[in-house]
Amino acid sequence: MPVLWTRPDGGVSVTVIAHEVLERERLRTVIMPTGELRTDAAGTIAAAFKDYRDGLKNGEVPAPLTVISEEATADAVLRIARAMIQPKTPALAGLAPLLVTTAQVPTSRRFRNCWRPNGAGLGVDMPTARAQRMDEIRAERDRRLAATDGEMLREQEQGSPRATPLAAHRQALRDLPPAAATTLDVVITPEGLDAYQPPWPVKPP
């Protein structure tokens, strides 16, 4: 079951408690074969009952283990999340976890850092996702500019006629992000942001 933590920076962390951990750590109140009323983790109680049975003499019939009550699944998940995850993750210390269903968590992790609680679980915050997409576009623009730095310098030093179209190409790269930002402002879905590719200028031959 996914557990949602809303961080102070507005972002979210999602952790999942494995089924086997949940079953082992769920609190269970039982009457032990010795008559002792005990509340403990299910795994600990199972181990204690096994020790009891292993200690019986040959032919001795074991007394039953009587389950009185068991911790509700949701309560168990949240308690285990606080006990097991918060001590290992200082950023989550003191935060109140929220239980969500798998259906409430986006299936695509493309804009994972842009997930925010939206009243129906988690959704992609579009302004944050647009900013991420713009950062990606600027990084690619910078890579393309850097790839022509040496070439531009050589063409200028040699007085080559190719220097002029290459300079225009580099200026078009610099001008591209503002135009891309205008286009992204009207994109309304994460899928649209992911699919968008700006019209990269073609490097002159």
N, C-alpha and C positions, 0 to 999 in steps of 0.2 A: 504494500500500500504506500503510495507517495505521501511524503510529509513536506509541507510547504513552510519555509521560513522567510519572512520579509525582513530584509536587512535594513539598517539605518540609512544606507545610501539609496534606498528605494528599489534596489534589485532584489531578486529572490534566489534562494537556494532550494533545491529539491533533493530530498534523500528518500531512499526506499528501504524499508525494513524487510529483510528476506523472510519468507514464510517459515523456514526452519528456525530462525532466530526468534520469531514471534511465538512459535509453539513452545520453544524451550524456555523463554523468559516470561511468558504469561503467568500472572499470579494465580495461584490455585489454593483454595482452603479445603483441607481434607481432615478426616479422622484417620490417623495412622493405625496400623494393626495393633500397636501398643496401647491404643486409646487416646493418644496425644492429639489434641487439636492443633493443626499446624497450617500456617499460611506462608507460602514460599513460591519461588519460581518452579514452574512445572518440571523443568529438567532436574532441579535439585531434589524435588519430591520423588521423582521417578528413580533417581540414583539411590535415595535413601530406602525406598521400597525394595529395590534390587538387593541392597546390602542386607536388609532384613530377611529376604527370601534365601539369600546365599548362606545366611547364618543358621538356618533351620537344620535340625537333625534329620537324618534319613527317615522317611515315612511320616514326618510331621507335616500336617496340613497347614498352609499359611492362612492367616486371617485376612479378610478383605481390606482393601484400601477404599474408603468411602469419600467420594467427592461431595463437598457441601456446596461450594460455589466456585465460579471461575470468573476472572476479570473479563469484562466486555472487550471485544476486539479493538474498537476505536480507542478506548482508554489505555489498553495495553500498548498499542502502536505509539501513542503520544508519550506515555511514560517511558517506554524503551528508547524512543528517539531522544528525549531529554537526558536520560541516564547514559546512553552509549555514544551519542553524537556530540552533544554540547561540550563535554570535557576535552574532546579531541579537536574541536573546532572553535577556537577563541572568538571568531567573528560571530558565532551564533549564541554565545553565552548571554543568558538573560532574556533571550527572545522566546516568544510564545509560539510553538509550532501549530500548524493547522493541518488537519487531515483532509486530503482531497482524493478523488478517484483518478484512475488512469485516464479516463475519458476527459478529465478536466485539465490535462497537461498536453500542450501542443505536441503533435507527433514529429514535427520537423524541428531540429535543433539549429537550423540555419541562423536564426536570430536569438539564440539562447540567452545572450546577455541583455536582451530587450524584453524578456518576460516580466510581466507585472500582474498582480492580482486584479481581477476585473469584476468580481461579484459572482462569476460563474466558474471560478477556478483560476486559470492562468491564460493570459493572452499576450500577443505581441504589442508592445507600446509603439505605435507607428512613428511618432516624432523621434524616439530614440533609435528605432530601426532605420529611419531615413538618415540620421546622423551617422550611424554605423556604415551604411551603404556609401555615403559621401566620403567617409574616411577611406574606404576601400578604393574608391575611384581616384581620390587624390594620391593614394599610395601607388596605384598603377600609373597615374600621370607622372609622378616623380620618377618612377622606374624608367619610363620611356624617355623622359628628359635626360636622365643620367646616362642612358645608353647612347645618346648623341652628343654628349659634352665634348669628348675628345675629337669626334668627327667635325663638329662645328669649329673647334679651335684650329684644326688643320686646314679646313677650307678657307677660313679667314686669313690665316698666315700665308697661304699660297695664292691669295687673291682669286680663288676659283669662282666662276660664275654660279656654281652650285651653292655658294654660301647664302645667296638671297632666298631661294626657295626653302633651304633647310632652316634658315632663321624664321621664315613665315610658318613653317611646320611647328617649330618649337613654340612660337607665339600662340598658335592655335591650341597647342596642348595646355598652355598656361590659361587660355581663355575658356577651356572646356568646363571646369567645375561649376562656375556660376550658372551656365546653361543647363548642366545636368541637375543642379539643385532645383531649378525652376520646374523641370520636368518631373522630378521626384515628388515635388510638393502636391501633385494631383494624383499620385499613385496611392491607392487606398487599401491594398492588401499586401501582406508579407510576400506572397507569391509573385506579385507584380514587382516588388522591389528586387527580389532575387533574379527575376528574369530580365530586368532592365540592363541594357548595355548602351553606354553613351556612344555617339558617332565619332569614334576615334579617328583623328586625321591620318591620312595615309602618308607615310614618309616618302619624300621625293626620290626618284631613282638616282 
